[in-house]
Amino acid sequence: MLDYRDTLIVSLSDMHSGGTTALFPNYKMSFRQGKEGNAINHDPNESQLKMFEHWIKCADEVKRLAIGKKLIIVHNGDATEGFHHGTVQVISSNPKHQSEIHTELMDIFLERCGFSVKNGDELHYTSGTESHTEWSEYGVKEHYSHLNAQYHDEMQRNINGRLFWWTHHGANAGKGTNEGNGYRNWLRDIYWDCIKGEVAPPDFIITSHFHKSLYQTYVQSYDHTLHGMVLPSWQMKTRYAFRVAPFQRNDIGLSMVEVSAQSDIRVHRPLLMQTYKEYLAA
């Protein structure tokens, strides 16, 4: 039975916890290397302190907007950094240490924004890129079993009569004057695939992976509007990213959508840490 209540949907992704360019608490953390090994200690660097400040601002804004509403929080893939591409930009290559960083951050966020199972609030994780996360996202979901957290490869959720889909890998956000064009075509393809398959097309698709915020729509006459969104990340550019995406902006933050009890959709501007101009000047 559907729970028709005003609902705030908070979508975030690509925290890449464990990376030296990713979000980290504003205090030292220590990690044990087995029974005999030396402890790994990490103090947050300047970029991590700046991201954590924005993390707190986002949690406070979520709390403000969620008053009187149901809260659905979805982490849409790449919760941890893993050990890949021969990277040297990791605090620890141990998946358990990376998951510990992630849950430390999420504990802060969930408490700060007022997440409550008693209110019917929901926490979801979708799978990311295997070279980053392997099964860590499932492990994080298990960590939050007391909050009834759920794990998905592709998530589909009916919210107040509106069908939302989440998956980590979708179309590229694009760049320059063509930003959004390919993503709109991807939305159109999904719409017509659904029509041909005689299934209901979604109202909203949320994807990640490209660390760049985007909002786009495909409108099919008066019959249907398919909203699409690419989420920002919580990781500054790595050496690998500078190589594969040179001079491309890298957005930090989260995105929110409200669905009223009457099924009306309201898309909020993403809560981004800095403008493109500020990013270039950093």
C-alpha positions in Angstrom: 0.0 0.0 0.0 1.4 3.4 -1.0 2.1 5.9 1.7 0.9 9.2 0.2 2.7 11.9 2.2 4.7 14.9 1.2 8.2 13.4 0.5 11.7 14.8 0.2 14.0 12.6 -1.9 17.7 13.2 -1.2 20.1 11.7 -3.8 23.8 11.7 -3.4 26.6 9.5 -4.8 30.2 9.0 -5.5 31.5 9.6 -2.0 34.6 7.4 -2.9 35.3 7.1 0.8 39.0 6.2 1.4 40.4 8.4 -1.3 42.6 11.3 -0.4 40.6 13.7 -2.5 37.3 12.5 -1.2 35.0 13.7 1.6 36.5 12.9 5.1 35.5 13.9 8.7 37.0 17.1 10.1 39.1 15.1 12.6 41.8 12.5 12.6 40.8 8.8 12.1 43.1 5.8 12.9 42.8 2.4 11.3 44.4 -0.9 12.5 46.5 -3.0 10.1 45.9 -6.4 11.6 47.1 -7.4 15.1 50.7 -6.6 14.6 50.7 -3.9 11.9 51.1 -0.2 12.5 48.1 2.0 12.7 47.2 4.2 9.7 46.4 7.7 10.8 44.8 10.4 8.6 44.2 14.0 9.2 41.9 15.7 6.8 43.5 17.9 4.2 42.3 21.4 3.2 40.0 20.2 0.5 38.5 17.6 2.8 37.8 20.2 5.4 36.1 22.3 2.9 34.0 19.4 1.7 33.0 18.4 5.2 31.8 22.0 5.9 29.6 21.7 2.9 28.5 18.2 4.0 27.2 19.7 7.3 25.5 22.6 5.4 23.7 20.1 3.2 22.5 18.0 6.2 21.2 21.1 7.9 19.3 22.2 4.7 17.8 18.6 4.3 16.6 18.9 7.9 15.0 22.2 7.2 13.2 21.1 4.1 12.2 17.7 5.6 10.0 19.2 8.3 6.6 17.5 8.2 7.7 15.3 5.3 8.8 11.7 4.7 12.6 11.5 3.9 14.1 9.1 1.4 17.9 9.1 1.1 19.6 7.2 -1.7 23.3 6.8 -2.1 23.6 6.0 -5.8 26.8 4.1 -6.2 30.6 4.4 -5.5 30.4 4.7 -1.8 34.0 3.7 -1.4 37.2 4.4 -3.5 38.6 0.9 -3.7 42.1 0.3 -5.2 42.2 0.8 -8.9 44.2 2.2 -11.8 47.3 1.8 -9.7 46.3 4.8 -7.7 48.4 6.2 -4.9 45.6 8.5 -3.7 44.1 6.3 -1.0 44.2 6.6 2.7 44.0 2.8 3.0 43.4 0.2 0.4 41.7 -2.0 3.0 37.9 -2.1 2.0 36.9 -2.3 5.7 38.8 0.9 6.4 37.1 2.6 3.5 33.7 1.4 4.6 34.4 2.7 8.1 35.1 6.2 6.8 31.9 6.0 4.8 29.7 5.0 7.7 31.4 7.6 9.9 30.3 10.3 7.5 26.8 8.9 6.9 26.2 8.5 10.7 26.9 12.3 11.0 24.7 13.1 8.1 21.8 10.9 9.2 21.8 12.3 12.7 22.2 15.9 11.6 19.3 15.8 9.1 17.0 14.1 11.6 16.6 10.7 9.8 14.0 8.6 11.6 12.7 5.1 11.0 9.7 6.0 13.2 8.8 8.7 10.7 8.9 6.1 7.9 12.2 7.5 6.5 14.1 5.3 4.1 17.8 4.6 3.3 18.8 3.0 0.1 22.1 2.0 -1.6 22.7 1.2 -5.2 25.7 -0.6 -6.6 28.5 1.4 -8.2 31.6 0.6 -10.3 33.0 -2.8 -9.2 36.6 -1.6 -9.5 35.8 0.9 -6.8 33.4 -0.8 -4.5 33.3 -4.6 -5.1 30.7 -5.6 -2.5 31.3 -2.7 0.0 27.9 -1.1 -0.7 26.1 -4.2 0.3 28.2 -4.3 3.4 27.3 -0.7 4.2 23.6 -1.7 3.7 24.1 -4.5 6.3 25.7 -2.0 8.7 22.5 0.0 8.5 20.2 -3.0 8.9 18.8 -1.4 12.1 17.6 1.4 9.8 16.0 -1.1 7.4 18.4 0.0 4.6 18.0 -1.6 1.2 20.5 -2.5 -1.5 19.8 -2.5 -5.3 21.6 -2.8 -8.6 18.8 -0.8 -10.2 16.3 0.8 -7.9 12.7 1.4 -8.9 10.4 3.1 -6.4 6.8 4.4 -6.6 6.6 7.6 -4.6 3.2 9.2 -4.3 2.2 7.7 -7.6 5.3 8.8 -9.4 7.8 6.2 -10.7 11.5 6.9 -9.8 14.4 4.9 -11.1 18.0 5.1 -9.8 21.1 3.5 -11.4 24.8 4.5 -11.0 25.7 4.2 -14.7 23.7 6.2 -17.2 24.4 8.5 -20.1 27.2 11.1 -19.9 26.2 14.6 -18.9 28.1 16.0 -21.8 30.1 19.2 -22.0 30.1 22.7 -23.4 27.4 23.6 -25.8 26.3 20.0 -26.1 25.8 19.4 -22.3 22.6 17.6 -21.8 21.8 16.8 -25.4 23.0 13.1 -25.2 21.3 12.7 -21.9 18.0 13.9 -23.3 18.3 11.4 -26.2 19.0 8.7 -23.6 15.8 9.6 -21.7 13.8 9.5 -25.0 15.2 6.1 -25.8 14.2 4.8 -22.4 10.7 6.3 -22.8 10.1 4.6 -26.2 11.7 1.3 -25.0 9.1 1.3 -22.3 6.2 2.0 -24.7 7.4 -0.7 -27.0 7.7 -3.1 -24.1 4.2 -2.1 -22.9 5.4 -1.1 -19.5 4.9 2.2 -17.7 7.7 4.7 -18.4 9.3 6.3 -15.3 8.6 9.9 -14.3 12.2 10.4 -13.1 15.6 8.8 -13.7 18.6 9.6 -11.4 22.1 8.6 -12.4 25.6 9.3 -11.3 29.3 8.4 -12.2 30.3 11.5 -14.1 30.8 13.8 -11.0 28.9 16.5 -12.8 25.4 17.9 -11.9 22.8 17.9 -14.7 19.0 18.2 -15.0 17.2 17.5 -18.2 13.7 16.5 -19.4 12.2 14.7 -22.3 8.6 15.8 -23.0 6.4 13.5 -25.1 3.6 15.9 -26.3 1.1 16.4 -23.4 1.2 12.8 -22.4 4.4 12.4 -20.3 7.4 14.3 -19.0 10.4 12.2 -18.2 12.8 14.0 -15.8 16.4 13.1 -15.7 19.2 14.0 -13.3 23.0 13.3 -13.0 24.2 13.7 -9.5 27.3 15.6 -8.3 30.0 13.8 -6.3 31.8 14.1 -3.0 35.3 13.7 -4.5 37.7 16.3 -5.8 39.5 15.3 -9.0 42.0 12.6 -8.7 45.1 12.2 -10.9 43.2 9.7 -13.0 40.3 12.2 -13.4 42.6 14.9 -14.6 43.8 12.6 -17.3 40.4 11.2 -18.5 38.4 14.5 -18.1 40.9 17.4 -18.5 39.5 20.9 -17.8 36.0 19.4 -17.0 34.2 20.8 -14.0 33.8 18.5 -11.0 30.7 19.3 -8.9 30.5 18.6 -5.2 27.2 18.3 -3.4 23.8 16.6 -3.6 20.4 16.9 -5.3 16.9 16.9 -4.0 13.4 16.4 -5.4 10.1 16.7 -3.6 6.9 14.8 -4.4 3.8 16.1 -2.8 1.0 13.9 -1.5 -0.9 15.0 -4.6 1.9 13.6 -6.9 3.3 17.0 -7.9 7.1 17.0 -8.6 9.3 19.8 -7.5 13.0 19.8 -8.5 15.4 21.7 -6.2 18.5 23.4 -7.5 21.4 21.1 -6.4 23.3 22.1 -3.3 26.8 22.6 -4.9 29.9 23.5 -2.9 31.3 26.0 -5.4 30.7 27.6 -8.7 32.7 26.6 -11.8 34.5 29.9 -11.6 35.6 29.3 -8.0 36.6 25.7 -8.9 38.9 27.0 -11.7 40.4 29.6 -9.3 41.1 27.0 -6.6 
